[in-house]
Amino acid sequence: MQFDLESALLRLKQDFIEGSLEKLDDIDTIIDNIYNDRGDRGEQFFQLQRDVHSIKGSAGTHGMHLLTLVAHRLEDFIEAAPRLKQEQWRSVQIYIDELRTLVDMGKDPSAHEREQILARLPHAQDTATEFTNQKSKKVTVLVVMPPGVQRKVIGKELASCGFDLSFTDRPVEAIRLVMDLQPDAVLANQEFRNMTGSELGRVLREIKLTEQTPFALLTSSDGHENDLPPGSHIIKKGESFVSDLTEYLVEIGLFGKL
């Protein structure tokens, strides 16, 4: 009996679609429970994160790249406001509804539909504690840094200023995110396992779509000036880090876009 690879792949994709729809149904129940203060909030919240991460991790395998990106953006939204208020759970529901639409579609939408879907997604600016009464343009900042205290501090500071945030701890993924999101700035740690922040900066300068994206290296050590492409910036970690970061964002005009 001859093995039919195409049929096998279609079955795997259908299994993924059915499994994802079940996860999204479960997430609907979780959101309703948390919104109405039912059950163990912490455990339900972690289950939601696990299910979203599972969908994100498998979608690309089946050619559903926008599904991966929307799931990633939901993770960004949650990280930017880890203690979601009741009204912000309605924003999470918008993400889940868009994920369900994409899963049902079973493939990537057209470029026009893609832009419409991304434009509908709530972002970190909606969770900000400042500038909330101001009509503003979305300003996206990509933070390339391992999870931890420093990333939380930076995320909190940037979210409080009304920026739309995206996070990753993998420079290779950052390249894809810069191309997909076209952020207004990239802030990257120096030390990673497979690619340094300096190398990431050089790669972004070599890609036509990303060559003009402002790039800043976040580091506590010296000697990286010659490793970075022209136009890059270094922000030293230390006592004046937050003020230096703010000064850099002002310098490249991000506050002027708010």
Sequence and secondary structure as in RCSB ss.txt:
>XXXX:A:sequence
MQFDLESALLRLKQDFIEGSLEKLDDIDTIIDNIYNDRGDRGEQFFQLQRDVHSIKGSAGTHGMHLLTLVAHRLE
DFIEAAPRLKQEQWRSVQIYIDELRTLVDMGKDPSAHEREQILARLPHAQDTATEFTNQKSKKVTVLVVMPPGVQ
RKVIGKELASCGFDLSFTDRPVEAIRLVMDLQPDAVLANQEFRNMTGSELGRVLREIKLTEQTPFALLTSSDGHE
NDLPPGSHIIKKGESFVSDLTEYLVEIGLFGKL
>XXXX:A:secstr
    HHHHHHHHHHHHHHHHHHHHHHHHHHHHHHHTT S HHHHHHHHHHHHHHHHHHHGGGT HHHHHHHHHHH
HHHHHSSS  TTHHHHHHHHHHHHHHHHHH S   HHHHHHHHHHS  GGGG SSSTTS     EEEEE  SSHH
HHHHHHHHHHTT EEEEES HHHHHHHHHHH  SEEEEES  SSS HHHHHHHHHHSTTTTTS EEEEESSS  G
GGS TT EEEE STTHHHHHHHHHHHTTHHHH 
